[in-house]
Amino acid sequence: MNRIKSALLCTAASIVGTATAGAADLPLKKAVPVEYVRVCGAYGAGFFYIPGTDTCLRVSGRARFEAGTIPNPNRAQSQGDEYQSRGLLRLNLDARTQTGYGTLRAFVRAEIASRTGTLLASGTQQRIANAFPAFGQDTFGRVQNFVVADKAFVQFAGLTAGRASSFFDFYAHDYELIGSTGGSDIASTNLLAYTAKIGEGLSLTLAMEDPMFRKQPVYAASVATAAAGVGLPSQFIVGTTAPTPVILTTAGFAATGVTFLDAVQRSRMPDFVAALRYDAAWGSAQISGAVKDVNVGGFIGGSAFGTGGAISNDAAGALLAARGVRSGAQTDYGWAVQGGVKVNLPMIAQGDGFYLQGAYAEGGILYTGYTYLTGSYLSNLTPVQGASFQQYVSDAVINPITGKLELSTSFTVVGSFLHYWSPEWRSAFFASYGEVNYKRGTRQAFSLLNGLIGGATPPNAFTNPAGFALSPVLRDNAQIIAGVSLIWSPVKDLDIGVEGTYIGTSVIGGRVADQTRPITVNGLPAFTVSRYDATQIRMRVQRDF
């Protein structure tokens, strides 16, 4: 038995020895090296190398809560909201790679928000497809969410392509919480631009920008709407026959019928923008210019004005053709200029600065930013919910007598001062003034044809001059906005602030009917106003990272 055990032990030992010797002959496997994230210091704080590449990436974002109130005494016509709030999430990705042509950059930003209240639940954002509303009986127009690609652009060798801020803009409400002053501020548009450095601190940018973000509607007599809503052809007086002709002779043209004109602006060419900018230690300065088209379509086929939208060959048609209107379709060209300067004021306190900016436009209200508080992409609306009259803010008007486009004019001036009381406390003081004006005689033209077009136009200037004088339709109007804020930053990248704003909207000359008190005496409004004043207060808690 002992012999058997000894034989087994010897056999096991020889097997183990053989296996060990064989293992010594096998190649050793090395562990896969771990590539740690490395800091990239070439582009500032927060960048790191994406593992396995030479691309630097910075991830940043924002969380924000806002709440505000604006008095609204009008409880009729679905009015009466006074409180609003918003929660916002922002995520930024900034990727940069050094190349032989310079830095290759891609920047993307997504914003997601939930908003309530008629001030923060923005109709402007819905009209531009940046947001979607709730549809409940009580929540319609009062609850709104949005998920939007706010930025997505590439920069390379002076080229910028994608969704970015307009190069026309300068101040862009940099110091404000609410961002309500007049002044161009198209935060996101689709563009293709080239920027060239032409001197120390001096650069010139030429850009093609998407026209749809800068189009205010052309005002026509009335808008035909279906159950789905808006964007259909507008009624327009140019006709030769009607079942019951109404004769109104003005300037040699007998308007005896009604036809329809496609007054919705189409996207036919990009806006062309140029900006000359200078940056130095003392601050910055910029001069911007833009050219855009304002267009309307032809007469609707099969209308009273001939088939296929063409002008019929008769006396009325000949008169319109002599005025340059041959098919209804027209294009005119608007333009805008803007100048601004920013001055750093460290001699007052570290971080202090002052902006001053002015803009003027013909056929380009959104280039002056006149509608920034009131709202955009409608031809007329109230400055705030519950206001007593409508502002008319169209890029152009179709004169119903001549059939021609007439461009509106607008301008804004804005100033803003930021002051640090201490490193933790700061305030902004800001104010703006703006106007929009229409060509003289256009309102009278609409009033002459009121019997044909309906209640969308002012009362007749000749048969009802008192009613005409009190109509808000196409009235020149002005708006002044002023405000102040106080912001506390107890730690880096945290802001807790409150801001109060005054908004004064007025018609330029005369008075208009008070739409919140629709009482008439002898056919005339019993209550009239010349301006509407409002205030709003908003607070914010914001953390950037």
C-alpha positions as CSV (number, residue, x, y, z in Angstrom):
1,M,0.0,0.0,0.0
2,N,2.8,2.3,0.9
3,R,4.4,1.6,-2.5
4,I,1.2,2.6,-4.3
5,K,1.0,5.9,-2.4
6,S,4.6,6.7,-3.1
7,A,4.1,6.0,-6.8
8,L,1.0,8.3,-6.9
9,L,2.8,11.1,-5.2
10,C,5.8,10.8,-7.6
11,T,3.4,10.9,-10.6
12,A,1.6,14.0,-9.3
13,A,4.9,15.8,-8.6
14,S,6.1,15.1,-12.1
15,I,2.9,16.3,-13.6
16,V,3.0,19.6,-11.6
17,G,6.6,20.0,-12.5
18,T,5.9,19.5,-16.2
19,A,3.0,22.0,-16.1
20,T,5.1,24.6,-14.4
21,A,7.9,24.3,-16.9
22,G,5.3,24.6,-19.8
23,A,3.8,27.7,-18.2
24,A,7.2,29.3,-18.0
25,D,7.5,28.9,-21.8
26,L,4.2,30.8,-22.5
27,P,4.2,34.6,-23.3
28,L,3.0,36.8,-20.5
29,K,-0.2,38.9,-21.1
30,K,0.1,42.6,-20.2
31,A,-2.8,44.4,-18.7
32,V,-4.5,47.0,-21.0
33,P,-3.3,50.4,-20.0
34,V,-5.9,52.7,-18.6
35,E,-6.1,56.1,-20.3
36,Y,-6.9,58.7,-17.8
37,V,-8.8,61.9,-18.7
38,R,-6.3,64.7,-19.3
39,V,-6.9,68.4,-18.7
40,C,-6.7,70.5,-21.8
41,G,-5.4,74.0,-21.0
42,A,-5.3,75.4,-24.5
43,Y,-8.9,76.9,-24.4
44,G,-9.5,77.9,-20.8
45,A,-10.9,76.2,-17.7
46,G,-13.1,73.2,-17.9
47,F,-11.8,71.6,-21.1
48,F,-10.4,68.0,-21.2
49,Y,-9.2,65.7,-23.9
50,I,-11.7,63.2,-25.2
51,P,-9.8,59.9,-24.6
52,G,-8.1,58.6,-27.6
53,T,-8.4,61.9,-29.5
54,D,-6.7,65.3,-29.7
55,T,-10.1,67.0,-29.3
56,C,-10.8,69.1,-26.2
57,L,-14.3,69.1,-24.8
58,R,-16.1,71.3,-22.2
59,V,-19.4,70.3,-20.7
60,S,-21.4,73.0,-19.1
61,G,-25.0,73.9,-18.3
62,R,-27.5,75.8,-16.3
63,A,-30.4,75.3,-14.0
64,R,-32.8,78.2,-13.5
65,F,-36.1,79.0,-11.6
66,E,-38.0,82.2,-12.4
67,A,-41.3,83.6,-11.1
68,G,-43.0,86.9,-11.8
69,T,-46.1,89.0,-11.6
70,I,-47.6,91.7,-13.7
71,P,-50.9,93.4,-12.6
72,N,-53.9,92.8,-14.8
73,P,-57.2,94.3,-13.7
74,N,-59.0,93.0,-16.8
75,R,-60.9,89.8,-16.0
76,A,-62.9,89.7,-19.2
77,Q,-62.2,87.9,-22.5
78,S,-60.0,85.2,-20.9
79,Q,-57.8,87.8,-19.3
80,G,-56.7,88.1,-15.7
81,D,-53.5,86.1,-15.3
82,E,-51.0,87.8,-13.0
83,Y,-48.5,85.1,-11.8
84,Q,-46.1,83.1,-13.9
85,S,-43.1,80.8,-13.4
86,R,-40.5,78.8,-15.3
87,G,-38.0,76.0,-14.7
88,L,-35.2,75.8,-17.3
89,L,-32.5,73.3,-18.1
90,R,-29.6,74.1,-20.4
91,L,-26.8,71.8,-21.5
92,N,-23.8,73.0,-23.5
93,L,-21.1,70.9,-25.3
94,D,-18.1,72.8,-26.7
95,A,-15.6,70.7,-28.8
96,R,-12.3,72.2,-30.1
97,T,-9.5,70.8,-32.1
98,Q,-6.3,72.5,-33.2
99,T,-5.6,72.2,-36.9
100,G,-3.2,73.7,-39.4
101,Y,-6.0,76.2,-40.3
102,G,-6.6,77.2,-36.7
103,T,-9.2,76.0,-34.3
104,L,-12.0,73.7,-35.4
105,R,-14.9,74.2,-33.1
106,A,-18.4,72.7,-32.8
107,F,-20.8,74.1,-30.2
108,V,-24.2,72.7,-29.3
109,R,-26.8,73.9,-26.8
110,A,-30.1,72.3,-25.8
111,E,-32.7,74.0,-23.7
112,I,-35.7,72.3,-22.0
113,A,-38.2,74.3,-20.0
114,S,-41.6,74.2,-18.4
115,R,-43.4,77.6,-18.3
116,T,-46.7,78.8,-16.9
117,G,-48.5,82.1,-17.1
118,T,-49.3,84.2,-20.1
119,L,-46.1,86.3,-19.8
120,L,-43.6,83.4,-19.5
121,A,-45.7,81.0,-21.7
122,S,-44.7,82.9,-24.8
123,G,-46.9,83.1,-27.8
124,T,-43.9,84.3,-29.8
125,Q,-42.0,81.1,-29.1
126,Q,-45.0,79.0,-30.2
127,R,-45.4,81.0,-33.4
128,I,-41.7,80.3,-34.2
129,A,-42.0,76.6,-33.4
130,N,-39.8,76.7,-30.3
131,A,-42.5,75.6,-27.9
132,F,-45.7,73.7,-27.6
133,P,-48.8,74.5,-25.5
134,A,-51.1,72.6,-23.2
135,F,-54.7,72.2,-24.5
136,G,-56.7,72.0,-21.3
137,Q,-59.6,74.3,-20.7
138,D,-57.8,76.1,-17.9
139,T,-54.2,75.5,-19.1
140,F,-54.5,76.5,-22.7
141,G,-52.2,79.5,-23.2
142,R,-51.1,79.2,-19.6
143,V,-48.9,76.1,-19.6
144,Q,-46.1,75.6,-22.1
145,N,-43.1,73.4,-22.6
146,F,-40.3,73.5,-25.0
147,V,-37.4,71.4,-26.1
148,V,-35.2,73.3,-28.6
149,A,-31.8,73.1,-30.3
150,D,-30.8,76.6,-29.2
151,K,-27.3,76.4,-30.7
152,A,-25.6,74.0,-33.1
153,F,-22.8,75.5,-35.2
154,V,-19.4,74.8,-36.6
155,Q,-16.6,77.4,-36.7
156,F,-13.5,76.9,-38.9
157,A,-11.0,79.3,-40.5
158,G,-13.4,82.2,-40.1
159,L,-16.5,80.3,-41.1
160,T,-19.5,80.0,-38.9
161,A,-22.3,77.6,-40.1
162,G,-25.3,76.4,-38.3
163,R,-27.8,77.7,-35.7
164,A,-26.3,80.6,-33.8
165,S,-27.0,84.2,-32.6
166,S,-27.5,86.7,-35.4
167,F,-24.3,88.7,-36.2
168,F,-26.5,91.8,-36.5
169,D,-27.0,91.9,-32.8
170,F,-24.7,93.6,-30.3
171,Y,-26.2,94.4,-26.8
172,A,-28.7,91.5,-26.8
173,H,-29.9,92.2,-23.3
174,D,-26.6,91.2,-21.7
175,Y,-27.3,92.9,-18.4
176,E,-31.0,92.2,-17.9
177,L,-32.8,89.3,-16.3
178,I,-36.1,89.7,-18.1
179,G,-34.6,91.0,-21.4
180,S,-37.5,93.3,-22.2
181,T,-35.9,96.5,-23.6
182,G,-36.2,97.4,-27.3
183,G,-33.2,96.2,-29.3
184,S,-32.4,93.4,-31.7
185,D,-31.9,90.0,-30.0
186,I,-32.5,87.0,-32.2
187,A,-30.8,84.4,-29.9
188,S,-30.9,81.6,-32.5
189,T,-31.1,81.6,-36.3
190,N,-29.8,79.5,-39.1
191,L,-26.9,81.2,-40.8
192,L,-23.7,80.9,-42.9
193,A,-21.1,83.6,-42.1
194,Y,-17.5,84.5,-42.7
195,T,-15.5,86.7,-40.3
196,A,-12.2,88.2,-41.3
197,K,-9.7,90.0,-39.0
198,I,-8.7,93.2,-40.7
199,G,-6.6,94.8,-37.9
200,E,-5.8,94.6,-34.2
201,G,-9.1,94.0,-32.6
202,L,-11.1,94.8,-35.8
203,S,-13.2,92.2,-37.6
204,L,-15.7,92.2,-40.5
205,T,-18.4,89.6,-40.8
206,L,-20.6,88.9,-43.8
207,A,-23.5,86.6,-43.2
208,M,-26.5,85.0,-44.9
209,E,-29.2,84.5,-42.2
210,D,-32.5,82.7,-42.3
211,P,-35.3,85.2,-43.3
212,M,-38.1,83.6,-41.4
213,F,-36.9,84.6,-38.0
214,R,-37.0,88.3,-39.1
215,K,-40.4,88.5,-40.8
216,Q,-43.2,90.5,-39.2
217,P,-46.5,89.9,-41.2
218,V,-47.6,92.2,-43.9
219,Y,-50.8,93.9,-42.8
220,A,-53.8,93.4,-45.1
221,A,-57.4,94.3,-44.5
222,S,-58.4,91.1,-42.8
223,V,-57.1,87.6,-42.5
224,A,-59.1,84.7,-43.7
225,T,-58.8,81.9,-41.2
226,A,-59.9,78.3,-41.2
227,A,-60.6,76.0,-38.2
228,A,-56.9,75.3,-38.0
229,G,-56.1,79.0,-37.7
230,V,-53.7,81.3,-39.5
231,G,-51.5,81.9,-42.4
232,L,-54.2,81.9,-45.1
233,P,-54.6,84.6,-47.8
234,S,-55.7,88.0,-46.7
235,Q,-58.6,89.9,-48.2
236,F,-57.6,92.7,-50.5
237,I,-59.6,95.2,-52.4
238,V,-58.9,95.2,-56.1
239,G,-61.8,94.1,-58.2
240,T,-64.0,95.0,-61.2
241,T,-67.2,93.1,-60.6
242,A,-69.3,92.2,-57.6
243,P,-72.8,90.9,-57.0
244,T,-73.8,94.3,-55.5
245,P,-71.2,96.9,-56.7
246,V,-70.1,99.6,-54.3
247,I,-68.5,102.5,-56.0
248,L,-65.7,104.3,-54.1
249,T,-63.7,106.6,-56.3
250,T,-60.3,107.7,-55.0
251,A,-57.3,109.0,-57.0
252,G,-58.9,108.0,-60.2
253,F,-59.4,104.3,-59.3
254,A,-63.0,102.9,-59.0
255,A,-63.0,100.0,-56.6
256,T,-66.1,98.0,-57.3
257,G,-65.4,94.6,-56.0
258,V,-63.3,92.4,-53.7
259,T,-60.7,89.8,-54.5
260,F,-58.1,87.9,-52.4
261,L,-54.4,88.4,-52.3
262,D,-52.0,85.9,-50.8
263,A,-50.4,88.2,-48.3
264,V,-48.3,85.5,-46.4
265,Q,-44.6,86.2,-46.8
266,R,-42.6,83.3,-48.3
267,S,-39.0,82.5,-47.9
268,R,-37.5,83.7,-51.2
269,M,-34.0,84.8,-50.3
270,P,-31.8,85.0,-47.2
271,D,-31.3,88.1,-45.2
272,F,-27.8,89.6,-45.9
273,V,-26.0,90.9,-42.8
274,A,-22.7,92.8,-42.4
275,A,-21.1,93.7,-39.1
276,L,-17.9,95.7,-38.4
277,R,-16.8,95.1,-34.9
278,Y,-13.9,96.5,-32.7
279,D,-12.8,95.0,-29.4
280,A,-10.2,96.5,-27.1
281,A,-9.3,96.7,-23.5
282,W,-11.7,99.7,-23.0
283,G,-14.7,97.8,-24.5
284,S,-16.3,97.1,-27.9
285,A,-18.1,98.9,-30.7
286,Q,-20.1,97.6,-33.7
287,I,-21.9,98.8,-36.7
288,S,-24.3,96.4,-38.4
289,G,-26.4,96.5,-41.5
290,A,-29.0,94.2,-43.1
291,V,-31.0,93.8,-46.3
292,K,-34.1,91.7,-46.4
293,D,-37.1,91.1,-48.8
294,V,-40.7,91.8,-48.0
295,N,-43.0,89.9,-50.3
296,V,-46.6,89.0,-51.1
297,G,-48.1,86.4,-53.5
298,G,-50.5,86.8,-56.4
299,F,-54.2,87.2,-56.5
300,I,-56.0,84.0,-55.7
301,G,-57.0,82.1,-58.8
302,G,-60.7,82.1,-59.7
303,S,-61.3,85.3,-57.7
304,A,-63.3,88.3,-59.0
305,F,-60.1,89.7,-60.3
306,G,-59.6,87.3,-63.1
307,T,-58.5,83.7,-63.4
308,G,-55.2,82.4,-62.4
309,G,-54.5,85.4,-60.2
310,A,-53.9,87.7,-63.2
311,I,-55.2,91.2,-63.5
312,S,-58.1,91.4,-66.0
313,N,-57.6,93.7,-69.0
314,D,-60.0,96.5,-68.1
315,A,-59.8,100.1,-67.0
316,A,-59.2,99.3,-63.3
317,G,-56.6,96.7,-64.2
318,A,-54.9,99.2,-66.5
319,L,-54.7,101.7,-63.7
320,L,-53.2,99.2,-61.3
321,A,-50.7,98.0,-64.0
322,A,-49.7,101.6,-64.5
323,R,-48.8,101.7,-60.8
324,G,-46.6,98.7,-61.2
325,V,-49.1,96.1,-59.9
326,R,-49.6,93.4,-62.6
327,S,-50.2,90.1,-60.9
328,G,-50.6,90.9,-57.2
329,A,-47.2,89.3,-56.4
330,Q,-44.7,91.9,-55.2
331,T,-41.3,92.1,-53.6
332,D,-39.8,95.1,-51.9
333,Y,-36.6,95.3,-50.0
334,G,-36.3,96.4,-46.4
335,W,-33.1,97.4,-44.6
336,A,-31.8,98.1,-41.2
337,V,-28.7,99.7,-39.6
338,Q,-27.5,99.5,-36.0
339,G,-24.7,101.0,-34.0
340,G,-23.6,100.2,-30.5
341,V,-20.8,100.7,-28.0
342,K,-19.8,99.0,-24.8
343,V,-17.5,100.7,-22.4
344,N,-15.8,98.9,-19.5
345,L,-15.8,101.0,-16.3
346,P,-13.3,99.5,-13.9
347,M,-12.6,102.9,-12.5
348,I,-16.0,102.9,-10.9
349,A,-15.9,99.2,-9.8
350,Q,-14.5,96.0,-11.1
351,G,-16.9,94.5,-13.6
352,D,-18.9,97.7,-14.3
353,G,-19.9,98.4,-17.8
354,F,-22.2,100.6,-20.0
355,Y,-24.0,99.8,-23.3
356,L,-25.5,102.3,-25.7
357,Q,-27.2,101.2,-28.9
358,G,-29.5,102.5,-31.6
359,A,-31.2,100.9,-34.6
360,Y,-33.4,102.1,-37.5
361,A,-35.2,100.0,-40.1
362,E,-37.6,100.2,-43.0
363,G,-39.6,97.0,-43.5
364,G,-37.6,95.3,-40.7
365,I,-39.2,95.8,-37.3
366,L,-37.4,92.7,-35.8
367,Y,-34.1,94.3,-36.7
368,T,-34.8,97.2,-34.3
369,G,-36.2,94.8,-31.7
370,Y,-39.3,97.0,-31.2
371,T,-41.5,94.0,-30.4
372,Y,-39.2,92.3,-28.1
373,L,-41.4,92.7,-25.0
374,T,-44.8,92.8,-26.8
375,G,-44.3,89.8,-28.9
376,S,-43.4,89.0,-32.5
377,Y,-44.8,87.3,-35.7
378,L,-48.2,88.9,-35.5
379,S,-49.3,92.1,-37.2
380,N,-51.0,93.5,-34.1
381,L,-51.3,92.5,-30.5
382,T,-51.5,94.0,-27.0
383,P,-48.2,94.9,-25.2
384,V,-49.2,92.8,-22.2
385,Q,-52.3,90.8,-21.5
386,G,-55.2,93.0,-20.5
387,A,-53.9,96.1,-22.2
388,S,-56.5,98.6,-23.4
389,F,-55.5,98.8,-27.0
390,Q,-53.6,97.0,-29.8
391,Q,-50.1,97.8,-31.1
392,Y,-49.8,97.5,-34.9
393,V,-46.3,96.2,-35.7
394,S,-46.3,95.1,-39.4
395,D,-43.2,95.2,-41.6
396,A,-45.4,96.5,-44.4
397,V,-49.0,97.3,-45.5
398,I,-50.8,96.6,-48.7
399,N,-52.4,99.8,-49.7
400,P,-56.0,98.7,-50.8
401,I,-56.3,101.6,-53.3
402,T,-53.0,101.3,-55.1
403,G,-52.4,97.6,-54.4
404,K,-48.7,98.3,-53.6
405,L,-46.6,97.4,-50.6
406,E,-45.7,100.2,-48.3
407,L,-42.9,99.6,-45.8
408,S,-43.2,100.7,-42.2
409,T,-40.3,102.4,-40.4
410,S,-39.2,101.8,-36.8
411,F,-36.3,102.7,-34.5
412,T,-35.1,101.9,-31.0
413,V,-32.5,103.4,-28.6
414,V,-31.4,101.4,-25.5
415,G,-28.9,102.1,-22.7
416,S,-27.8,99.8,-19.9
417,F,-25.4,100.2,-17.0
418,L,-24.1,97.4,-14.7
419,H,-22.7,98.3,-11.3
420,Y,-21.1,96.1,-8.7
421,W,-21.8,97.4,-5.2
422,S,-19.5,94.7,-3.9
423,P,-18.1,91.5,-5.4
424,E,-21.3,89.7,-4.3
425,W,-23.9,92.4,-5.1
426,R,-24.6,94.0,-8.4
427,S,-27.4,96.0,-10.1
428,A,-28.4,96.8,-13.7
429,F,-30.1,100.0,-14.7
430,F,-31.6,100.0,-18.2
431,A,-34.1,101.9,-20.4
432,S,-35.2,102.0,-24.1
433,Y,-37.4,104.0,-26.3
434,G,-38.8,103.0,-29.7
435,E,-41.4,103.9,-32.4
436,V,-43.1,102.3,-35.4
437,N,-44.6,104.5,-38.1
438,Y,-46.7,103.9,-41.2
439,K,-47.0,105.8,-44.4
440,R,-49.4,108.7,-44.3
441,G,-52.7,108.1,-46.1
442,T,-52.7,104.3,-45.7
443,R,-55.2,104.3,-42.9
444,Q,-57.5,106.6,-44.9
445,A,-57.3,104.2,-47.8
446,F,-58.4,101.3,-45.7
447,S,-61.2,103.4,-44.2
448,L,-62.5,104.3,-47.7
449,L,-63.0,100.7,-48.4
450,N,-64.4,99.7,-45.0
451,G,-67.8,98.9,-46.5
452,L,-66.3,96.4,-48.8
453,I,-63.7,94.8,-46.5
454,G,-65.5,94.8,-43.1
455,G,-64.6,95.7,-39.6
456,A,-60.9,95.0,-39.9
457,T,-60.3,98.6,-41.0
458,P,-60.8,101.9,-39.4
459,P,-64.2,103.7,-39.6
460,N,-64.5,105.8,-42.7
461,A,-62.3,108.9,-42.5
462,F,-64.9,111.0,-44.3
463,T,-68.3,109.7,-43.4
464,N,-67.3,108.9,-39.7
465,P,-64.3,111.1,-38.9
466,A,-64.8,110.8,-35.2
467,G,-64.8,107.0,-35.3
468,F,-61.8,107.0,-37.6
469,A,-59.8,109.3,-35.2
470,L,-60.4,106.8,-32.3
471,S,-59.5,103.6,-34.2
472,P,-56.2,101.9,-33.2
473,V,-55.7,100.3,-36.7
474,L,-52.3,101.2,-38.2
475,R,-51.7,103.9,-35.7
476,D,-48.2,105.1,-35.2
477,N,-47.1,103.9,-31.7
478,A,-44.3,104.2,-29.2
479,Q,-43.0,102.2,-26.3
480,I,-40.7,103.1,-23.4
481,I,-39.3,100.4,-21.1
482,A,-37.2,101.1,-18.0
483,G,-36.0,98.9,-15.1
484,V,-33.6,98.0,-12.4
485,S,-32.3,94.8,-10.8
486,L,-30.5,93.6,-7.7
487,I,-28.5,90.4,-7.9
488,W,-26.7,88.5,-5.1
489,S,-24.0,86.0,-5.9
490,P,-23.0,84.5,-2.6
491,V,-20.8,81.9,-4.3
492,K,-19.3,81.5,-7.7
493,D,-21.8,80.8,-10.5
494,L,-24.9,81.2,-8.3
495,D,-27.2,84.2,-8.9
496,I,-30.2,85.1,-6.8
497,G,-31.9,88.3,-8.2
498,V,-35.0,90.4,-8.6
499,E,-35.9,92.8,-11.3
500,G,-38.6,95.4,-11.8
501,T,-39.7,96.8,-15.1
502,Y,-42.0,99.6,-16.2
503,I,-43.6,99.4,-19.7
504,G,-45.4,102.4,-21.2
505,T,-47.0,102.0,-24.6
506,S,-48.8,104.9,-26.4
507,V,-50.2,106.0,-29.7
508,I,-48.4,108.9,-31.2
509,G,-50.9,111.7,-31.3
510,G,-54.6,111.5,-30.4
511,R,-56.5,108.8,-28.5
512,V,-58.0,105.3,-29.2
513,A,-60.9,103.4,-27.9
514,D,-60.4,101.5,-24.7
515,Q,-61.0,97.9,-25.6
516,T,-61.3,96.8,-22.0
517,R,-64.4,99.0,-21.6
518,P,-66.4,98.5,-24.9
519,I,-69.2,100.9,-24.2
520,T,-70.4,103.3,-26.9
521,V,-72.5,106.5,-26.8
522,N,-74.1,107.5,-30.1
523,G,-71.9,105.0,-31.9
524,L,-68.6,106.3,-30.5
525,P,-66.5,104.8,-27.7
526,A,-67.4,106.2,-24.3
527,F,-63.9,105.5,-22.9
528,T,-60.6,106.3,-24.7
529,V,-56.9,106.1,-23.9
530,S,-53.7,107.4,-25.3
531,R,-51.3,105.1,-23.5
532,Y,-51.2,102.0,-21.3
533,D,-48.8,101.6,-18.4
534,A,-47.8,98.4,-16.8
535,T,-45.2,97.1,-14.4
536,Q,-43.7,93.6,-13.9
537,I,-41.5,92.1,-11.2
538,R,-39.5,88.9,-11.7
539,M,-37.1,86.9,-9.5
540,R,-34.5,84.3,-10.5
541,V,-32.4,81.7,-8.9
542,Q,-29.7,80.4,-11.3
543,R,-26.8,78.0,-11.1
544,D,-24.3,77.8,-13.9
545,F,-21.6,75.1,-14.1
